[in-house]
Amino acid sequence: DWKVFPLLSIASIKNGILHYPFGEELSELLYNPDYYARINLAIQQKLSCKYAWSLYELCVDYGGVGRTKWLTLSELRYFFGLK
């Protein structure tokens, strides 16, 4: 499956307030906090490559658990988007 969601297809300003709608499916994704990790922006700025960023996100996802799950090398490659 493949999806694309243009974030601001329509926007307006009325009485100094910006109004813009999200489609129903995108709104449901944005509302669900299970899809997102709490990222420390100070740490993000120190990371120098996309693989470090991905690894940091993985670790943050498992922060409440106390350890990350075991990944095979093929799973880790998939997670990083590598062949």
URDAPE-V712821 format. One line per field, one symbol per residue. ss: DSSP state (H for helix, E for strand, - for the rest). phi: phi as a letter, one per 40 degrees, with the letter a starting at -180 (. if undefined). psi: psi as a letter, one per 40 degrees, with the letter a starting at -180 (. if undefined). A space follows every 10 residues. Layout:
BEGIN
ss = ???
phi = ???
psi = ???
END
This chain:
BEGIN
ss = ---------- -EEE--EEE- ---HHHHHHH H-HHH----- HHHHHH---H HHHHHHHHHH H--------- --HHHHHHHH ---
phi = .bbbbccbcb aabbfgbcba cbcdccdccc cccccbbccc cccdcccbac cccccccccc dbdccgaccc bcccccccdc gbc
psi = ihiihhdgdh iihhfehhhh iiiddddddd dheeeiihhh dddddeheid dddddddddd dedddeiiih hiddddddde fi.
END
